[in-house]
């Protein structure tokens, strides 16, 4: 199996991707790092713990992103990223 560290902003899309990763016979998820995206950094980190609590039997470290993770600063984009709060709750997951 290939060890993986997954960088995520757990909204509904990343929560589903995490389920696929944990169920993959080819990967072993060693840790999660979180960034702002579908939700602010603090909420994205809580969402990672929520998904882990529901779906993962063994402990997996969750590490909140550092400088710039709250605002997506430094993304290599010509336009700033747009939050998904208009399409979902501001928590990223419908919880």
Secondary structure, 3 states (H helix, E strand, C coil): CEEEEEEECCCHHHHHHHHHHHHCCCEEEEEEEECCCCCCHHHHHHHHHHHHHHHCCCCCEEEECCCCCCCCCCCCCCCCCCCCCCCCCCCCCCC
